[in-house]
Amino acid sequence: MFTSVLMIEKPLVPADVELVTTLHGAEPVAFVVLMQPHGDQDRLLRALDDVALGELGRAARETAEPEGGEARDPAERALADSLEALRAAGAEAVGQIVEEHPLDLLRGVVEQTGADEVLVLTAPRLVEEFFHRDWSSRARHKVGVPVLKLYAHTA
């Protein structure tokens, strides 16, 4: 069985589920999903990315997103829904919310599970990618397995 650690920041939509569950053909896949709720530490970068992508309305709404403890309930629902969708597609799936030190947690999960790869499913983040501050660039320096960045679909 192929084991992937899947880092997400929003619930998986059907197209995302199909993408990650078919990456390895018919080989059975197990996922460890790490749900990273948005916090205010990257709000400015997200707003800049939205402006760069022409999403001015979304950039203006960045301040309306829940933070800290308020972000946990939607993140828990998103994680539960995503795990259910992966299981419905025939994959094994477990997961957890990322609370602190996401890259340390990622490294620990990869080591503990013997994961074969890390998949980072995210929206385009032009500013972060340019400066190599996005999750996949940072993860490549922390884990000893391949890291693949995939762009999440919108609902």
OpenMM code with the backbone's topology and positions (N, CA, C; nanometers):
from openmm import Vec3, app, unit

residues = "MET PHE THR SER VAL LEU MET ILE GLU LYS PRO LEU VAL PRO ALA ASP VAL GLU LEU VAL THR THR LEU HIS GLY ALA GLU PRO VAL ALA PHE VAL VAL LEU MET GLN PRO HIS GLY ASP GLN ASP ARG LEU LEU ARG ALA LEU ASP ASP VAL ALA LEU GLY GLU LEU GLY ARG ALA ALA ARG GLU THR ALA GLU PRO GLU GLY GLY GLU ALA ARG ASP PRO ALA GLU ARG ALA LEU ALA ASP SER LEU GLU ALA LEU ARG ALA ALA GLY ALA GLU ALA VAL GLY GLN ILE VAL GLU GLU HIS PRO LEU ASP LEU LEU ARG GLY VAL VAL GLU GLN THR GLY ALA ASP GLU VAL LEU VAL LEU THR ALA PRO ARG LEU VAL GLU GLU PHE PHE HIS ARG ASP TRP SER SER ARG ALA ARG HIS LYS VAL GLY VAL PRO VAL LEU LYS LEU TYR ALA HIS THR ALA".split()
positions = [
    Vec3(0.0844, -0.1177, 0.0000),
    Vec3(0.0000, 0.0000, 0.0000),
    Vec3(0.0889, 0.1240, 0.0000),
    Vec3(0.0501, 0.2209, -0.0791),
    Vec3(0.1218, 0.3478, -0.0925),
    Vec3(0.0665, 0.4443, 0.0123),
    Vec3(0.1537, 0.5058, 0.0908),
    Vec3(0.1098, 0.5979, 0.1957),
    Vec3(0.1513, 0.7403, 0.1607),
    Vec3(0.0529, 0.8301, 0.1603),
    Vec3(0.0765, 0.9713, 0.1304),
    Vec3(0.0326, 1.0560, 0.2489),
    Vec3(0.1162, 1.1529, 0.2849),
    Vec3(0.0743, 1.2549, 0.3798),
    Vec3(0.0196, 1.3679, 0.2948),
    Vec3(-0.1035, 1.4058, 0.3214),
    Vec3(-0.1731, 1.5054, 0.2411),
    Vec3(-0.1973, 1.6295, 0.3255),
    Vec3(-0.1309, 1.7401, 0.2915),
    Vec3(-0.1510, 1.8666, 0.3616),
    Vec3(-0.2562, 1.9463, 0.2860),
    Vec3(-0.3628, 1.9867, 0.3581),
    Vec3(-0.4701, 2.0642, 0.2962),
    Vec3(-0.5001, 2.1868, 0.3818),
    Vec3(-0.5654, 2.2843, 0.3202),
    Vec3(-0.6055, 2.4039, 0.3943),
    Vec3(-0.7545, 2.4323, 0.3817),
    Vec3(-0.8242, 2.3505, 0.3031),
    Vec3(-0.9688, 2.3629, 0.2884),
    Vec3(-1.0229, 2.2240, 0.2567),
    Vec3(-1.1538, 2.2045, 0.2694),
    Vec3(-1.2091, 2.0711, 0.2438),
    Vec3(-1.1836, 2.0268, 0.0997),
    Vec3(-1.1641, 1.8981, 0.0844),
    Vec3(-1.1457, 1.8436, -0.0494),
    Vec3(-1.2785, 1.8448, -0.1244),
    Vec3(-1.2740, 1.8893, -0.2492),
    Vec3(-1.3901, 1.8798, -0.3368),
    Vec3(-1.3746, 1.7513, -0.4180),
    Vec3(-1.4814, 1.7025, -0.4820),
    Vec3(-1.4718, 1.5761, -0.5561),
    Vec3(-1.3547, 1.5706, -0.6557),
    Vec3(-1.3255, 1.6799, -0.7247),
    Vec3(-1.2143, 1.6785, -0.8202),
    Vec3(-1.0806, 1.6581, -0.7489),
    Vec3(-1.0658, 1.7150, -0.6287),
    Vec3(-0.9431, 1.6945, -0.5517),
    Vec3(-0.9307, 1.5492, -0.5082),
    Vec3(-1.0407, 1.4918, -0.4629),
    Vec3(-1.0400, 1.3521, -0.4191),
    Vec3(-1.0003, 1.2621, -0.5352),
    Vec3(-1.0595, 1.2866, -0.6509),
    Vec3(-1.0254, 1.2058, -0.7682),
    Vec3(-0.8775, 1.2215, -0.8042),
    Vec3(-0.8271, 1.3427, -0.7986),
    Vec3(-0.6878, 1.3688, -0.8311),
    Vec3(-0.5934, 1.2908, -0.7402),
    Vec3(-0.6107, 1.3036, -0.6098),
    Vec3(-0.5147, 1.2405, -0.5185),
    Vec3(-0.5315, 1.0897, -0.5093),
    Vec3(-0.6534, 1.0392, -0.5297),
    Vec3(-0.6725, 0.8947, -0.5201),
    Vec3(-0.6345, 0.8202, -0.6473),
    Vec3(-0.6146, 0.8902, -0.7565),
    Vec3(-0.5778, 0.8236, -0.8823),
    Vec3(-0.4330, 0.8504, -0.9238),
    Vec3(-0.3577, 0.9196, -0.8418),
    Vec3(-0.2187, 0.9502, -0.8772),
    Vec3(-0.1344, 0.8256, -0.9016),
    Vec3(-0.1676, 0.7185, -0.8327),
    Vec3(-0.0863, 0.5968, -0.8415),
    Vec3(-0.1620, 0.4807, -0.9045),
    Vec3(-0.2516, 0.5153, -0.9944),
    Vec3(-0.3256, 0.4131, -1.0671),
    Vec3(-0.4128, 0.3300, -0.9754),
    Vec3(-0.4076, 0.1994, -0.9930),
    Vec3(-0.4941, 0.1091, -0.9171),
    Vec3(-0.4325, 0.0670, -0.7841),
    Vec3(-0.3121, 0.1123, -0.7549),
    Vec3(-0.2466, 0.0742, -0.6295),
    Vec3(-0.3257, 0.1293, -0.5102),
    Vec3(-0.3496, 0.0477, -0.4091),
    Vec3(-0.4213, 0.0960, -0.2904),
    Vec3(-0.3433, 0.2094, -0.2228),
    Vec3(-0.4166, 0.3084, -0.1726),
    Vec3(-0.3529, 0.4259, -0.1142),
    Vec3(-0.4093, 0.4511, 0.0251),
    Vec3(-0.3200, 0.4902, 0.1148),
    Vec3(-0.3591, 0.5338, 0.2484),
    Vec3(-0.3140, 0.6785, 0.2642),
    Vec3(-0.3993, 0.7600, 0.3241),
    Vec3(-0.3682, 0.9010, 0.3432),
    Vec3(-0.3647, 0.9349, 0.4917),
    Vec3(-0.2676, 1.0168, 0.5274),
    Vec3(-0.2663, 1.0841, 0.6567),
    Vec3(-0.2853, 1.2311, 0.6216),
    Vec3(-0.4011, 1.2847, 0.6567),
    Vec3(-0.4372, 1.4207, 0.6173),
    Vec3(-0.4043, 1.5165, 0.7313),
    Vec3(-0.3293, 1.6202, 0.6978),
    Vec3(-0.2986, 1.7259, 0.7932),
    Vec3(-0.3713, 1.8512, 0.7484),
    Vec3(-0.4676, 1.8938, 0.8278),
    Vec3(-0.5489, 2.0112, 0.7969),
    Vec3(-0.4887, 2.1321, 0.8656),
    Vec3(-0.4448, 2.2298, 0.7865),
    Vec3(-0.3837, 2.3524, 0.8382),
    Vec3(-0.4846, 2.4662, 0.8305),
    Vec3(-0.5507, 2.4993, 0.9433),
    Vec3(-0.6439, 2.6118, 0.9379),
    Vec3(-0.5691, 2.7420, 0.9159),
    Vec3(-0.6342, 2.8357, 0.8484),
    Vec3(-0.5731, 2.9665, 0.8256),
    Vec3(-0.5572, 3.0394, 0.9569),
    Vec3(-0.4470, 3.1076, 0.9697),
    Vec3(-0.4258, 3.1962, 1.0832),
    Vec3(-0.3910, 3.3328, 1.0296),
    Vec3(-0.3676, 3.4260, 1.1190),
    Vec3(-0.3374, 3.5599, 1.0713),
    Vec3(-0.1916, 3.5776, 1.0319),
    Vec3(-0.1060, 3.4748, 1.0572),
    Vec3(0.0354, 3.4900, 1.0257),
    Vec3(0.0615, 3.5027, 0.8764),
    Vec3(-0.0252, 3.4490, 0.7936),
    Vec3(-0.0020, 3.4576, 0.6498),
    Vec3(-0.1101, 3.5374, 0.5780),
    Vec3(-0.1875, 3.6148, 0.6508),
    Vec3(-0.2972, 3.6909, 0.5910),
    Vec3(-0.2479, 3.7881, 0.4839),
    Vec3(-0.1399, 3.8608, 0.5132),
    Vec3(-0.0880, 3.9574, 0.4161),
    Vec3(-0.0440, 3.8871, 0.2881),
    Vec3(0.0267, 3.7753, 0.3000),
    Vec3(0.0708, 3.7027, 0.1807),
    Vec3(-0.0479, 3.6514, 0.1001),
    Vec3(-0.1506, 3.6015, 0.1680),
    Vec3(-0.2697, 3.5536, 0.0962),
    Vec3(-0.3375, 3.6686, 0.0236),
    Vec3(-0.3459, 3.7841, 0.0885),
    Vec3(-0.4084, 3.9004, 0.0241),
    Vec3(-0.3278, 3.9440, -0.0972),
    Vec3(-0.1954, 3.9450, -0.0865),
    Vec3(-0.1113, 3.9807, -0.2012),
    Vec3(-0.1283, 3.8815, -0.3155),
    Vec3(-0.1359, 3.7538, -0.2820),
    Vec3(-0.1590, 3.6522, -0.3848),
    Vec3(-0.2927, 3.6749, -0.4542),
    Vec3(-0.3955, 3.7042, -0.3758),
    Vec3(-0.5275, 3.7278, -0.4344),
    Vec3(-0.5240, 3.8473, -0.5292),
    Vec3(-0.4558, 3.9536, -0.4892),
    Vec3(-0.4434, 4.0714, -0.5762),
    Vec3(-0.3679, 4.0344, -0.7028),
    Vec3(-0.2573, 3.9599, -0.6883),
    Vec3(-0.1768, 3.9198, -0.8043),
    Vec3(-0.2560, 3.8332, -0.9007),
    Vec3(-0.3499, 3.7555, -0.8475),
    Vec3(-0.4321, 3.6688, -0.9315),
    Vec3(-0.5595, 3.7377, -0.9797),
    Vec3(-0.5750, 3.8671, -0.9465),
    Vec3(-0.6922, 3.9412, -0.9911),
    Vec3(-0.8162, 3.9144, -0.9089),
    Vec3(-0.8001, 3.8570, -0.7908),
    Vec3(-0.9127, 3.8249, -0.7033),
    Vec3(-0.9280, 3.9335, -0.5972),
    Vec3(-0.9591, 4.0545, -0.6394),
    Vec3(-0.9666, 4.1670, -0.5463),
    Vec3(-1.0732, 4.1477, -0.4396),
    Vec3(-1.1860, 4.0900, -0.4762),
    Vec3(-1.2928, 4.0665, -0.3793),
    Vec3(-1.2491, 3.9708, -0.2699),
    Vec3(-1.1769, 3.8652, -0.3088),
    Vec3(-1.1294, 3.7700, -0.2092),
    Vec3(-1.0245, 3.8342, -0.1198),
    Vec3(-0.9394, 3.9196, -0.1758),
    Vec3(-0.8380, 3.9890, -0.0954),
    Vec3(-0.9043, 4.0748, 0.0108),
    Vec3(-1.0135, 4.1391, -0.0240),
    Vec3(-1.0842, 4.2243, 0.0720),
    Vec3(-1.1507, 4.1421, 0.1820),
    Vec3(-1.1895, 4.0180, 0.1520),
    Vec3(-1.2555, 3.9325, 0.2509),
    Vec3(-1.1580, 3.8614, 0.3433),
    Vec3(-1.0287, 3.8675, 0.3186),
    Vec3(-0.9307, 3.7984, 0.4016),
    Vec3(-0.9486, 3.8300, 0.5489),
    Vec3(-0.9879, 3.9514, 0.5815),
    Vec3(-1.0010, 3.9883, 0.7222),
    Vec3(-1.1215, 3.9225, 0.7880),
    Vec3(-1.2126, 3.8690, 0.7105),
    Vec3(-1.3329, 3.8086, 0.7676),
    Vec3(-1.3132, 3.6626, 0.8060),
    Vec3(-1.1993, 3.6016, 0.7740),
    Vec3(-1.1768, 3.4615, 0.8056),
    Vec3(-1.1552, 3.4426, 0.9545),
    Vec3(-1.2066, 3.3321, 1.0116),
    Vec3(-1.1845, 3.3067, 1.1528),
    Vec3(-1.0368, 3.2793, 1.1804),
    Vec3(-0.9953, 3.3103, 1.3013),
    Vec3(-0.8566, 3.2914, 1.3405),
    Vec3(-0.8496, 3.2060, 1.4657),
    Vec3(-0.7311, 3.1523, 1.4921),
    Vec3(-0.7037, 3.0821, 1.6166),
    Vec3(-0.8085, 2.9779, 1.6479),
    Vec3(-0.8639, 2.9858, 1.7710),
    Vec3(-0.9640, 2.8901, 1.8142),
    Vec3(-1.0889, 2.8925, 1.7290),
    Vec3(-1.1236, 3.0099, 1.6747),
    Vec3(-1.2415, 3.0198, 1.5890),
    Vec3(-1.2228, 2.9429, 1.4590),
    Vec3(-1.0993, 2.9268, 1.4157),
    Vec3(-1.0717, 2.8548, 1.2915),
    Vec3(-1.0781, 2.7037, 1.3119),
    Vec3(-1.0721, 2.6576, 1.4358),
    Vec3(-1.0660, 2.5139, 1.4629),
    Vec3(-1.1950, 2.4412, 1.4249),
    Vec3(-1.3128, 2.4945, 1.4600),
    Vec3(-1.4376, 2.4255, 1.4282),
    Vec3(-1.4562, 2.4060, 1.2781),
    Vec3(-1.4408, 2.5103, 1.1954),
    Vec3(-1.4514, 2.4866, 1.0514),
    Vec3(-1.3436, 2.3905, 1.0004),
    Vec3(-1.2242, 2.3975, 1.0591),
    Vec3(-1.1166, 2.3070, 1.0174),
    Vec3(-1.1502, 2.1627, 1.0532),
    Vec3(-1.2093, 2.1410, 1.1704),
    Vec3(-1.2472, 2.0055, 1.2093),
    Vec3(-1.3546, 1.9498, 1.1160),
    Vec3(-1.4513, 2.0337, 1.0789),
    Vec3(-1.5540, 1.9896, 0.9834),
    Vec3(-1.4919, 1.9598, 0.8473),
    Vec3(-1.4014, 2.0469, 0.8036),
    Vec3(-1.3355, 2.0277, 0.6740),
    Vec3(-1.2544, 1.8986, 0.6743),
    Vec3(-1.1855, 1.8721, 0.7828),
    Vec3(-1.1069, 1.7490, 0.7932),
    Vec3(-1.1979, 1.6271, 0.7909),
    Vec3(-1.3040, 1.6293, 0.8702),
    Vec3(-1.3961, 1.5153, 0.8745),
    Vec3(-1.4587, 1.4893, 0.7376),
    Vec3(-1.5019, 1.5948, 0.6705),
    Vec3(-1.5615, 1.5800, 0.5371),
    Vec3(-1.4594, 1.5242, 0.4376),
    Vec3(-1.3363, 1.5723, 0.4462),
    Vec3(-1.2317, 1.5270, 0.3543),
    Vec3(-1.1973, 1.3804, 0.3774),
    Vec3(-1.1873, 1.3405, 0.5041),
    Vec3(-1.1587, 1.1999, 0.5353),
    Vec3(-1.2709, 1.1101, 0.4849),
    Vec3(-1.3942, 1.1532, 0.5039),
    Vec3(-1.5095, 1.0768, 0.4567),
    Vec3(-1.5059, 1.0619, 0.3039),
    Vec3(-1.4723, 1.1689, 0.2333),
    Vec3(-1.4667, 1.1642, 0.0865),
    Vec3(-1.3557, 1.0705, 0.0386),
    Vec3(-1.2408, 1.0738, 0.1044),
    Vec3(-1.1315, 0.9837, 0.0662),
    Vec3(-1.1699, 0.8379, 0.0900),
    Vec3(-1.2343, 0.8116, 0.2021),
    Vec3(-1.2768, 0.6744, 0.2324),
    Vec3(-1.3828, 0.6274, 0.1335),
    Vec3(-1.4741, 0.7167, 0.0958),
    Vec3(-1.5773, 0.6810, -0.0014),
    Vec3(-1.5162, 0.6477, -0.1368),
    Vec3(-1.3992, 0.7044, -0.1649),
    Vec3(-1.3300, 0.6760, -0.2907),
    Vec3(-1.2452, 0.5492, -0.2821),
    Vec3(-1.2490, 0.4828, -0.1670),
    Vec3(-1.1789, 0.3558, -0.1533),
    Vec3(-1.0418, 0.3636, -0.0882),
    Vec3(-1.0027, 0.4785, -0.0400),
    Vec3(-0.8720, 0.4933, 0.0240),
    Vec3(-0.8869, 0.4823, 0.1753),
    Vec3(-0.7796, 0.4417, 0.2398),
    Vec3(-0.7740, 0.4506, 0.3848),
    Vec3(-0.7363, 0.5942, 0.4176),
    Vec3(-0.7936, 0.6488, 0.5242),
    Vec3(-0.7647, 0.7887, 0.5569),
    Vec3(-0.7821, 0.8150, 0.7057),
    Vec3(-0.6809, 0.8778, 0.7630),
    Vec3(-0.6850, 0.9304, 0.8986),
    Vec3(-0.6328, 1.0725, 0.8903),
    Vec3(-0.6534, 1.1497, 0.9956),
    Vec3(-0.6039, 1.2864, 0.9873),
    Vec3(-0.6079, 1.3587, 1.1191),
    Vec3(-0.5525, 1.4788, 1.1164),
    Vec3(-0.5527, 1.5632, 1.2348),
    Vec3(-0.5381, 1.7090, 1.1944),
    Vec3(-0.5768, 1.7956, 1.2875),
    Vec3(-0.5622, 1.9390, 1.2691),
    Vec3(-0.4199, 1.9767, 1.3077),
    Vec3(-0.3588, 2.0633, 1.2300),
    Vec3(-0.2255, 2.1139, 1.2620),
    Vec3(-0.2433, 2.2318, 1.3566),
    Vec3(-0.1875, 2.2198, 1.4741),
    Vec3(-0.2032, 2.3256, 1.5739),
    Vec3(-0.0819, 2.4170, 1.5778),
    Vec3(0.0366, 2.3585, 1.5888),
    Vec3(0.1598, 2.4370, 1.5969),
    Vec3(0.2692, 2.3648, 1.5201),
    Vec3(0.3676, 2.4393, 1.4772),
    Vec3(0.4864, 2.3853, 1.4116),
    Vec3(0.4522, 2.2825, 1.3034),
    Vec3(0.3839, 2.3256, 1.1981),
    Vec3(0.3368, 2.2313, 1.0967),
    Vec3(0.4476, 2.1501, 1.0302),
    Vec3(0.5616, 2.2088, 1.0072),
    Vec3(0.6677, 2.1337, 0.9394),
    Vec3(0.7310, 2.0300, 1.0309),
    Vec3(0.7384, 2.0586, 1.1596),
    Vec3(0.7876, 1.9583, 1.2547),
    Vec3(0.6888, 1.8427, 1.2637),
    Vec3(0.5598, 1.8765, 1.2682),
    Vec3(0.4568, 1.7730, 1.2698),
    Vec3(0.4646, 1.6889, 1.1430),
    Vec3(0.4794, 1.7551, 1.0295),
    Vec3(0.4890, 1.6843, 0.9018),
    Vec3(0.6043, 1.5854, 0.9031),
    Vec3(0.7214, 1.6300, 0.9451),
    Vec3(0.8378, 1.5409, 0.9506),
    Vec3(0.8104, 1.4221, 1.0422),
    Vec3(0.7503, 1.4490, 1.1582),
    Vec3(0.7191, 1.3413, 1.2515),
    Vec3(0.6207, 1.2411, 1.1940),
    Vec3(0.5179, 1.2892, 1.1250),
    Vec3(0.4187, 1.2003, 1.0656),
    Vec3(0.4824, 1.1155, 0.9556),
    Vec3(0.5665, 1.1761, 0.8740),
    Vec3(0.6342, 1.1014, 0.7677),
    Vec3(0.7200, 0.9902, 0.8279),
    Vec3(0.7957, 1.0238, 0.9310),
    Vec3(0.8817, 0.9238, 0.9953),
    Vec3(0.7996, 0.8148, 1.0629),
    Vec3(0.6961, 0.8536, 1.1360),
    Vec3(0.6149, 0.7595, 1.2122),
    Vec3(0.5381, 0.6630, 1.1224),
    Vec3(0.4874, 0.7124, 1.0102),
    Vec3(0.4042, 0.6283, 0.9228),
    Vec3(0.4839, 0.5602, 0.8124),
    Vec3(0.6082, 0.6012, 0.7929),
    Vec3(0.6840, 0.5478, 0.6798),
    Vec3(0.6251, 0.5918, 0.5473),
    Vec3(0.5728, 0.7132, 0.5425),
    Vec3(0.5068, 0.7638, 0.4222),
    Vec3(0.6006, 0.7614, 0.3016),
    Vec3(0.5415, 0.7394, 0.1861),
    Vec3(0.6164, 0.7357, 0.0608),
    Vec3(0.6308, 0.8734, -0.0023),
    Vec3(0.5402, 0.9650, 0.0316),
    Vec3(0.5416, 1.0974, -0.0293),
    Vec3(0.4598, 1.1944, 0.0540),
    Vec3(0.4787, 1.3219, 0.0233),
    Vec3(0.3957, 1.4277, 0.0801),
    Vec3(0.3283, 1.4981, -0.0362),
    Vec3(0.1976, 1.5160, -0.0254),
    Vec3(0.1212, 1.5919, -0.1236),
    Vec3(0.0735, 1.7189, -0.0554),
    Vec3(0.1036, 1.8329, -0.1139),
    Vec3(0.0575, 1.9612, -0.0616),
    Vec3(-0.0477, 2.0120, -0.1591),
    Vec3(-0.1723, 2.0143, -0.1138),
    Vec3(-0.2845, 2.0564, -0.1970),
    Vec3(-0.3266, 2.1953, -0.1517),
    Vec3(-0.3016, 2.2940, -0.2358),
    Vec3(-0.3200, 2.4323, -0.1950),
    Vec3(-0.3675, 2.5179, -0.3117),
    Vec3(-0.4142, 2.6337, -0.2793),
    Vec3(-0.4446, 2.7337, -0.3817),
    Vec3(-0.3128, 2.7927, -0.4301),
    Vec3(-0.3087, 2.8482, -0.5504),
    Vec3(-0.1856, 2.9136, -0.5964),
    Vec3(-0.1461, 3.0254, -0.5005),
    Vec3(-0.0218, 3.0285, -0.4650),
    Vec3(0.0322, 3.1307, -0.3741),
    Vec3(0.1564, 3.1907, -0.4397),
    Vec3(0.1336, 3.2846, -0.5310),
    Vec3(0.2420, 3.3385, -0.6127),
    Vec3(0.3548, 3.4014, -0.5321),
    Vec3(0.3200, 3.4827, -0.4344),
    Vec3(0.4219, 3.5510, -0.3556),
    Vec3(0.5020, 3.4496, -0.2749),
    Vec3(0.4338, 3.3590, -0.2068),
    Vec3(0.5026, 3.2587, -0.1272),
    Vec3(0.5897, 3.1690, -0.2142),
    Vec3(0.5391, 3.1300, -0.3297),
    Vec3(0.6162, 3.0441, -0.4189),
    Vec3(0.7407, 3.1163, -0.4709),
    Vec3(0.7264, 3.2414, -0.5054),
    Vec3(0.8392, 3.3177, -0.5563),
    Vec3(0.9534, 3.3210, -0.4554),
    Vec3(0.9192, 3.3387, -0.3285),
    Vec3(1.0207, 3.3451, -0.2238),
    Vec3(1.0467, 3.2090, -0.1585),
    Vec3(0.9897, 3.1036, -0.2153),
    Vec3(1.0063, 2.9671, -0.1638),
    Vec3(0.9638, 2.9568, -0.0184),
    Vec3(0.8540, 3.0233, 0.0169),
    Vec3(0.7995, 3.0195, 0.1525),
    Vec3(0.6704, 2.9379, 0.1567),
    Vec3(0.6326, 2.8774, 0.0450),
    Vec3(0.5122, 2.7955, 0.0415),
    Vec3(0.5402, 2.6618, 0.1119),
    Vec3(0.4314, 2.5905, 0.1466),
    Vec3(0.4453, 2.4663, 0.2222),
    Vec3(0.5315, 2.3635, 0.1509),
    Vec3(0.5145, 2.3469, 0.0227),
    Vec3(0.5906, 2.2428, -0.0460),
    Vec3(0.7391, 2.2758, -0.0503),
    Vec3(0.7753, 2.3996, -0.0757),
    Vec3(0.9176, 2.4372, -0.0772),
    Vec3(0.9801, 2.4182, 0.0596),
    Vec3(0.9089, 2.4591, 0.1621),
    Vec3(0.9622, 2.4451, 0.2977),
    Vec3(0.9677, 2.2990, 0.3406),
    Vec3(0.8685, 2.2197, 0.2991),
    Vec3(0.8652, 2.0785, 0.3374),
    Vec3(0.9797, 2.0001, 0.2736),
    Vec3(1.0203, 2.0377, 0.1551),
    Vec3(1.1297, 1.9657, 0.0873),
    Vec3(1.2582, 1.9672, 0.1692),
    Vec3(1.2728, 2.0661, 0.2545),
    Vec3(1.3925, 2.0758, 0.3369),
    Vec3(1.3766, 2.0034, 0.4702),
    Vec3(1.2579, 1.9499, 0.4970),
    Vec3(1.2313, 1.8880, 0.6267),
    Vec3(1.2092, 1.7377, 0.6212),
    Vec3(1.1599, 1.6871, 0.5092),
    Vec3(1.1245, 1.5453, 0.5020),
    Vec3(1.2133, 1.4751, 0.4009),
    Vec3(1.2305, 1.3474, 0.4192),
    Vec3(1.3180, 1.2718, 0.3311),
    Vec3(1.2454, 1.1953, 0.2228),
    Vec3(1.1275, 1.2433, 0.1847),
    Vec3(1.0502, 1.1778, 0.0789),
    Vec3(1.0116, 1.2828, -0.0242),
    Vec3(0.9713, 1.2401, -0.1435),
    Vec3(0.9285, 1.3386, -0.2441),
    Vec3(0.8098, 1.4217, -0.1956),
    Vec3(0.8111, 1.5493, -0.2331),
    Vec3(0.7026, 1.6420, -0.2004),
    Vec3(0.6452, 1.6928, -0.3315),
    Vec3(0.5161, 1.6732, -0.3493),
    Vec3(0.4490, 1.7143, -0.4716),
    Vec3(0.3469, 1.8221, -0.4385),
    Vec3(0.3548, 1.9339, -0.5079),
    Vec3(0.2554, 2.0409, -0.4902),
    Vec3(0.1466, 2.0232, -0.5951),
    Vec3(0.0226, 2.0249, -0.5493),
    Vec3(-0.0928, 2.0171, -0.6376),
    Vec3(-0.1823, 2.1349, -0.6075),
    Vec3(-0.2465, 2.1875, -0.7094),
    Vec3(-0.3378, 2.3000, -0.6894),
    Vec3(-0.4793, 2.2494, -0.6663),
    Vec3(-0.5373, 2.2949, -0.5569),
    Vec3(-0.6729, 2.2562, -0.5206),
    Vec3(-0.7729, 2.3169, -0.6182),
    Vec3(-0.8791, 2.2424, -0.6411),
    Vec3(-0.9891, 2.2920, -0.7236),
    Vec3(-1.0790, 2.3773, -0.6366),
    Vec3(-1.1517, 2.4649, -0.7000),
    Vec3(-1.2515, 2.5413, -0.6269),
    Vec3(-1.3842, 2.4713, -0.6422),
    Vec3(-1.4714, 2.4901, -0.5470),
    Vec3(-1.6008, 2.4198, -0.5469),
    Vec3(-1.6826, 2.4550, -0.6639),
] * unit.nanometer
topology = app.Topology()
chain = topology.addChain("A")
for resn in residues:
    res = topology.addResidue(resn, chain)
    for name in ("N", "CA", "C"):
        topology.addAtom(name, app.Element.getBySymbol(name[0]), res)
